[in-house]
Amino acid sequence: MSMNVAFIGLGVMGFPMAGHLQKAGYQVTVFNRTTAKAEAWAKEHGGDFANTPKLAVEQAEVVFMCVGNDDDLRSVVYGEEGVLAGMKSGAILVDHTTTSAKVAKEVAEKAAEQSVAFLDAPVSGGQAGAENGVLTVMVGGEQSVFDKVQPIMAAFSRFSQLLGPVGAGQTCKMVNQICIAGVVQGLAEGLHFAKQAGLDGEKVIETISKGAAGSWQMENRYKTMLAGEYEFGFAVDWMRKDLGIALDEARNNGASIPLTAMVDQYYADVQALGGGRFDTSSLLARLDAIHDKK
């Protein structure tokens, strides 16, 4: 497999995702704002790295991106040294960043002006999913473009779905984060309640996880939550960014998501406790802190 691809952004998600592409036989060139990170990736995985987004993508047939937010996306896509300055006509640009649907449509329009196809393709599965190559990918764009890229994305995903035109992938990711927020708050309250009631948390979860209360969050996070450990996965700061995008979109489309708005404020409380880099299960830390003040 000799296809040239590029990967822009080597954070906790992008670093392993790009590695899976290289391992699958693609010729990968990476770019990261911190060059040392790109050098470390090349040393570990054997691919190449470039000093600018433009240089990284010049030979690529498909370019993948995974950066922080709307502004980060614009910073690597536009400008004289940006991605679009280097991409060749007929190439495909795939953005795995969680952004607003608005910026996805904006970038798609700019890409189309130079005959570059675009897919917005946010992912779910967290750092562990990226490292294990089992992410879920939510995609917006044209069917023909998706069909070309889907086999490549299979290097780091176990499922990908085209949801509609550009922007649909980001909108689906908003649904994903809305659902997670409610589940995590429910689990946090359940564990807090069990603790206050004098129940053995381990036995409670062993029991209720076998029934309708079971969830991915319960299975994968209850032990660390009971231990008061919150260094395992997606950070509160990033979750608030994502929930903010969802709340903005809800204001635009008229959706009523009061639980999401409430949990967003609970995460603000966690940030105020110094937990901005805690993982999202740290909603329990907020409840414990409230109890300790009584």
NUPA-957544 format. One record per residue (C-alpha): residue in one letter; z, y, x negated. Coordinates in Angstrom, 3 decimals. Layout:
N
('a' (Z Y X))
...
//
This chain:
294
('m' (0.000 0.000 0.000))
('s' (-1.225 3.098 -1.829))
('m' (-0.867 5.892 0.733))
('n' (0.541 9.121 -0.675))
('v' (3.374 10.597 1.355))
('a' (5.862 13.391 0.728))
('f' (9.453 13.875 1.822))
('i' (11.042 17.322 2.025))
('g' (14.844 17.451 2.135))
('l' (17.139 14.940 0.452))
('g' (20.419 15.285 2.290))
('v' (22.531 12.374 3.484))
('m' (19.670 11.363 5.793))
('g' (16.568 12.279 3.813))
('f' (17.633 10.713 0.515))
('p' (17.779 7.136 1.852))
('m' (14.870 7.638 4.269))
('a' (12.585 8.644 1.405))
('g' (13.920 5.697 -0.577))
('h' (12.913 3.263 2.147))
('l' (9.389 4.683 2.112))
('q' (9.109 4.184 -1.644))
('k' (10.520 0.655 -1.355))
('a' (7.953 -0.132 1.358))
('g' (5.144 0.576 -1.103))
('y' (4.203 4.159 -0.321))
('q' (3.666 6.616 -3.166))
('v' (6.398 9.148 -2.421))
('t' (6.797 12.654 -3.830))
('v' (9.974 14.481 -2.853))
('f' (11.231 18.048 -2.833))
('n' (14.794 19.279 -2.498))
('r' (16.163 22.800 -2.860))
('t' (18.570 21.462 -5.463))
('t' (16.229 20.045 -8.086))
('a' (18.923 17.826 -9.583))
('k' (19.051 15.906 -6.290))
('a' (15.285 15.335 -6.417))
('e' (15.542 14.181 -10.033))
('a' (18.326 11.774 -9.096))
('w' (16.229 10.392 -6.240))
('a' (13.228 9.836 -8.530))
('k' (15.421 8.116 -11.099))
('e' (16.936 5.815 -8.477))
('h' (13.805 5.003 -6.481))
('g' (10.956 5.444 -8.940))
('g' (8.948 8.032 -7.014))
('d' (7.939 11.523 -8.097))
('f' (9.484 14.922 -7.426))
('a' (8.066 18.438 -7.319))
('n' (9.585 21.862 -7.844))
('t' (8.161 23.411 -4.649))
('p' (7.290 22.108 -1.181))
('k' (3.657 23.105 -1.790))
('l' (3.381 20.983 -4.929))
('a' (5.124 18.051 -3.274))
('v' (2.627 17.778 -0.419))
('e' (-0.724 18.516 -2.044))
('q' (-1.791 14.857 -2.276))
('a' (0.055 13.602 0.791))
('e' (-1.605 12.155 3.864))
('v' (1.708 12.305 5.736))
('v' (4.566 14.710 5.045))
('f' (8.083 14.017 6.334))
('m' (10.811 16.653 6.531))
('c' (14.539 16.414 7.187))
('v' (16.414 19.672 6.552))
('g' (19.272 21.499 8.267))
('n' (18.248 23.769 11.138))
('d' (15.511 26.044 12.497))
('d' (15.820 28.558 9.654))
('d' (15.815 25.833 6.996))
('l' (12.695 24.370 8.568))
('r' (10.880 27.699 8.500))
('s' (11.938 28.271 4.896))
('v' (10.247 25.090 3.651))
('v' (7.195 25.220 5.920))
('y' (6.050 28.828 5.563))
('g' (5.283 31.068 2.608))
('e' (3.123 30.834 -0.509))
('e' (5.102 27.840 -1.814))
('g' (5.705 26.249 1.584))
('v' (4.535 22.958 3.011))
('l' (1.634 24.387 4.987))
('a' (0.364 26.198 1.905))
('g' (-0.154 22.848 0.205))
('m' (-1.190 20.435 2.954))
('k' (-4.791 19.333 3.197))
('s' (-6.843 19.389 6.375))
('g' (-6.396 16.214 8.417))
('a' (-2.917 15.451 7.087))
('i' (0.084 14.881 9.358))
('l' (3.396 16.772 9.294))
('v' (6.446 14.974 10.729))
('d' (9.753 16.785 11.177))
('h' (12.900 14.670 11.417))
('t' (15.214 17.700 11.474))
('t' (17.191 18.292 14.659))
('t' (15.938 21.712 15.744))
('s' (15.153 23.658 18.892))
('a' (12.073 22.624 20.840))
('k' (10.916 26.221 20.434))
('v' (10.590 26.026 16.645))
('a' (8.881 22.627 16.919))
('k' (6.167 24.180 19.087))
('e' (5.925 27.159 16.753))
('v' (5.375 24.987 13.667))
('a' (2.902 22.802 15.561))
('e' (0.803 25.864 16.380))
('k' (0.846 27.083 12.775))
('a' (-0.079 23.613 11.520))
('a' (-2.961 23.309 13.988))
('e' (-4.479 26.509 12.599))
('q' (-5.285 24.594 9.401))
('s' (-6.113 21.275 11.064))
('v' (-2.759 19.666 10.307))
('a' (-1.266 17.486 13.074))
('f' (2.437 17.773 13.858))
('l' (5.135 15.541 15.333))
('d' (8.718 16.571 16.073))
('a' (10.712 13.427 15.426))
('p' (14.508 13.845 15.311))
('v' (16.503 10.724 14.556))
('s' (19.701 9.054 15.706))
('g' (21.835 6.534 13.866))
('g' (23.637 8.709 11.364))
('q' (23.988 8.272 7.627))
('a' (24.610 4.535 7.985))
('g' (21.441 4.155 10.037))
('a' (19.436 6.003 7.409))
('e' (20.888 3.960 4.569))
('n' (20.239 0.672 6.390))
('g' (16.784 1.677 7.610))
('v' (17.626 1.231 11.292))
('l' (17.260 4.732 12.743))
('t' (15.994 5.513 16.228))
('v' (13.204 8.114 16.241))
('m' (12.482 10.378 19.236))
('v' (8.977 11.804 18.992))
('g' (6.939 14.604 20.544))
('g' (3.205 15.000 19.920))
('e' (-0.171 13.371 20.448))
('q' (-0.432 9.619 21.026))
('s' (-3.157 9.177 18.397))
('v' (-1.039 10.899 15.750))
('f' (2.051 8.908 16.694))
('d' (0.074 5.665 16.433))
('k' (-0.844 6.510 12.831))
('v' (2.680 7.424 11.792))
('q' (4.737 4.829 13.656))
('p' (4.054 1.984 11.169))
('i' (5.115 4.257 8.315))
('m' (8.318 5.351 10.040))
('a' (9.136 1.669 10.487))
('a' (10.225 1.715 6.840))
('f' (13.417 3.528 7.870))
('s' (13.669 2.911 11.625))
('r' (14.103 0.035 14.022))
('f' (12.753 1.877 17.074))
('s' (10.554 4.895 17.687))
('q' (9.292 6.264 20.983))
('l' (6.777 8.933 21.935))
('l' (8.413 10.965 24.718))
('g' (5.684 13.507 25.435))
('p' (4.011 16.554 23.854))
('v' (5.442 18.508 20.930))
('g' (9.031 19.493 21.722))
('a' (9.782 16.365 23.747))
('g' (11.360 14.633 20.771))
('q' (13.796 17.498 20.227))
('t' (14.595 17.640 23.939))
('c' (15.364 13.913 23.942))
('k' (17.670 14.435 20.944))
('m' (19.537 17.017 23.024))
('v' (20.094 14.330 25.671))
('n' (21.342 12.012 22.926))
('q' (23.908 14.528 21.680))
('i' (25.034 15.410 25.215))
('c' (25.761 11.730 25.882))
('i' (27.577 11.240 22.569))
('a' (29.806 14.282 23.131))
('g' (31.163 12.920 26.399))
('v' (31.678 9.411 25.056))
('v' (33.574 10.575 21.962))
('q' (35.852 12.826 24.015))
('g' (36.584 9.963 26.393))
('l' (37.397 7.616 23.511))
('a' (39.620 10.237 21.867))
('e' (41.546 10.783 25.087))
('g' (41.904 7.041 25.659))
('l' (43.298 6.394 22.185))
('h' (45.606 9.404 22.432))
('f' (46.865 8.221 25.826))
('a' (47.442 4.687 24.512))
('k' (49.428 6.055 21.582))
('q' (51.611 8.228 23.813))
('a' (52.168 5.305 26.175))
('g' (53.439 3.152 23.320))
('l' (50.571 0.671 23.420))
('d' (49.110 -1.109 20.398))
('g' (45.782 0.671 19.878))
('e' (44.172 -2.309 18.182))
('k' (45.026 -4.630 21.064))
('v' (43.933 -2.057 23.633))
('i' (40.494 -1.724 22.074))
('e' (40.178 -5.472 21.555))
('t' (40.720 -5.812 25.288))
('i' (38.769 -2.968 26.842))
('s' (35.802 -3.155 24.447))
('k' (34.866 -6.436 26.119))
('g' (34.346 -4.652 29.429))
('a' (32.604 -1.604 30.844))
('a' (34.464 0.814 28.536))
('g' (32.771 -0.570 25.432))
('s' (30.450 1.684 23.404))
('w' (28.964 2.128 19.944))
('q' (31.530 4.817 19.263))
('m' (34.377 2.503 20.221))
('e' (33.096 -0.372 18.122))
('n' (32.355 1.676 15.031))
('r' (34.970 4.422 15.052))
('y' (38.191 3.279 16.719))
('k' (39.774 1.872 13.529))
('t' (39.251 5.052 11.530))
('m' (40.347 7.167 14.481))
('l' (43.602 5.223 14.801))
('a' (44.116 5.691 11.062))
('g' (43.479 9.439 11.293))
('e' (40.496 9.146 8.946))
('y' (37.500 11.319 9.749))
('e' (35.135 11.054 6.798))
('f' (32.655 8.603 8.282))
('g' (29.433 10.121 9.491))
('f' (27.976 13.119 11.281))
('a' (29.956 16.298 10.645))
('v' (31.490 18.512 13.307))
('d' (29.624 21.546 11.932))
('w' (26.306 19.805 12.533))
('m' (27.339 18.528 15.950))
('r' (28.171 22.072 17.035))
('k' (24.736 23.149 15.841))
('d' (23.133 20.407 17.932))
('l' (25.251 21.077 21.011))
('g' (24.446 24.777 20.715))
('i' (20.742 23.916 20.863))
('a' (21.335 21.760 23.944))
('l' (23.384 24.461 25.665))
('d' (20.674 27.059 24.972))
('e' (18.040 24.750 26.430))
('a' (20.225 24.080 29.486))
('r' (20.425 27.807 30.129))
('n' (16.620 27.930 29.997))
('n' (15.920 24.911 32.216))
('g' (18.792 25.354 34.666))
('a' (20.583 22.098 33.821))
('s' (24.325 21.941 34.501))
('i' (26.180 20.406 31.547))
('p' (29.784 21.606 31.863))
('l' (31.295 18.654 29.981))
('t' (29.055 19.384 27.006))
('a' (30.131 23.029 27.003))
('m' (33.780 21.979 27.117))
('v' (33.447 19.446 24.283))
('d' (31.580 22.029 22.201))
('q' (34.653 24.249 22.456))
('y' (36.882 21.322 21.541))
('y' (34.822 20.907 18.376))
('a' (35.365 24.621 17.744))
('d' (39.084 23.843 17.842))
('v' (38.552 21.094 15.252))
('q' (36.735 23.606 13.039))
('a' (39.709 25.964 13.408))
('l' (41.931 23.135 12.153))
('g' (39.794 23.021 8.999))
('g' (37.800 20.025 10.192))
('g' (34.278 21.361 10.047))
('r' (33.275 18.541 7.716))
('f' (35.203 15.888 9.648))
('d' (33.046 13.390 11.517))
('t' (32.598 13.782 15.269))
('s' (35.351 11.284 16.128))
('s' (37.861 13.923 14.998))
('l' (38.263 15.083 18.584))
('l' (41.335 12.837 18.418))
('a' (42.750 15.036 15.640))
('r' (42.604 17.964 18.051))
('l' (44.602 16.078 20.687))
('d' (47.160 14.966 18.120))
('a' (47.518 18.528 16.875))
('i' (48.119 19.783 20.417))
('h' (50.807 17.125 20.931))
('d' (52.496 17.921 17.630))
('k' (52.896 21.545 18.699))
('k' (54.816 20.590 21.832))
//
